[in-house]
């Protein structure tokens, strides 16, 4: 089969140029006689790959020098515990913003380690918007404020950064990191599972301001102590070397495209086309407040849900796959991360119009 | 450069046939139009890969039905905490056997969660042997007994399985799993980082007897609770999908070779040739008790350490790389895991003889 347009929410498409490079280098990375997978993580070949990847990410995101960049394992689900275990400290309490399924998971895990204050929630609005900042009930004594800039399931995204003053802001950016420029200095910690915009599953990137590296709660596993990794350049133990390498190839690909300004413009255009197709039809609908629609995850429903299966099967025969919505939402979801080509969105939009013409 | 013989202790060589298959399937796995890296972990394509890999591992190791097989992240270093957090329970104490660097790391982490009794140690023998079983001071009230069947740095290996009666036996098999047949029923838990004999770094395989799945210590992160993963077929969160796929290719490769009996015979022969070369010369030496020399990691020294750098550079020019010994031991170390071809060992033995002739 030819390559498909894969709208999976993650793991998700990777840039074809990255996969081609990985294929070319699979048995012999740049004359080393080895696959990157076979390299000692402490050898000079892998060290050069690791160093280059971090430098490129720092350049892309303009990460200030007083932040560490960690390449870890365990996914955002591990960060849900690592953040409170490392940051709650003497305060023992933190503010969380609840904007959907992933916020809730972060909140549930944090509650096991301290007091969680729900500073704001859009649950009453069925998570179809984000809470206006002037209504947030922030606690100036909180150890940190946690939020989820993009909710992968609901398709809701913050297009602004909350100002939490001196209280560190912590963001689960798994599904939006690298999609546009971000002012890292506004954050205490940014974390992201790689499998949407960074690389393959099994790698987690954490960007942490150095002054937040401190003694964690008693009983925190050594591997869950940020200092373990910050003090050892993410090589306390064997890191996920192949994922780190692929992430580096993705960073190079974004740089070649023109960096995050260019990436953001492409993403905004792609999302704009898809939302326009949905809004321009009575056959398709998206329930999210237009001011906070995600550029990355676009859920939509058909006027007649009995056509869902037909939609999915006809789309698949056109090479448009993994469009089924999350089981908690139903309908469809098109995840259009960085690596989804604009042509893929164009093809989906054309297919949707044709499907409506035939079945609408 | 042609492919080299890479004697790295891990990440280490992978079978060339596995890398070739991964290369072929990189942009399109079996007509799916996607790389395995791009697949949703919950889609039918990846589910078939995951299921097949587990079934093949169960077949290879003859894993009884009352054991769960988990495909996790975090490496053996995470297991050093997960084991005590999940198993210490009411007993609050466990027996550990200290045979070297990796045992010590496991012991240090376990001490943070309960009482550790050192049931046996070979530290007085500089870790050049393993403690005879009749001298072990086992505690019948221990929650479990932990040992390290193969010490990657010292090159010391147990060629027998301790009989701990009804106390569950826990083994860090990172550097020896799949190297020969093993009677899984003798163990409560077997765990292994993938990057030696299973696949790429970033995947950890845990084989756990179901009756040991129980409430962990208070404060255990959800991701460190074995039940989280056992109850969700290792898909509570996004697993390291590409590593899981590659592990499956390695399992197929071992099956094609004839399984673990055949693998064990090859490994014993490879190790035998290398130890014979060392023992047959006054120029090379290995300090380990012959009864417990590792089949996987073979440290050796030159009679004149001033020749170490020359040895490494001449070896490299022959395509024999990553032979430098661990900094704590010095000299050389040849790790000859499953994927090191017998021809690689033959080439090393021939090089060693020639080097001795020139420089000895």
Interface residues (C-beta under 8 A of the other chain):
Chain A: X1 X2 X3 X4 X6 X8 X9 X10 X11 X12 X13 X14 X16 X19 X20 X22 X23 X26 X27 X28 X31 X32 X33 X34 X35 X37 X38 X39 X40 X41 X43 X73 X74 X75 X76 X77 X78 X80 X81 X82 X85 X109 X112 X113 X193 X195 X200 X201 X202 X203 X217 X219 X221 X222 X223 X224 X236 X237 X238 X239 X240 X241 X242 X243 X246 X319 X321 X322
Chain B: X1 X2 X3 X4 X6 X8 X9 X10 X11 X12 X13 X14 X16 X19 X20 X22 X23 X26 X27 X28 X31 X32 X33 X34 X35 X37 X38 X39 X40 X41 X43 X73 X74 X75 X76 X77 X78 X80 X81 X82 X85 X109 X112 X113 X193 X195 X199 X200 X201 X202 X203 X217 X219 X221 X222 X223 X224 X236 X237 X238 X239 X240 X241 X242 X243 X246 X319 X321 X322
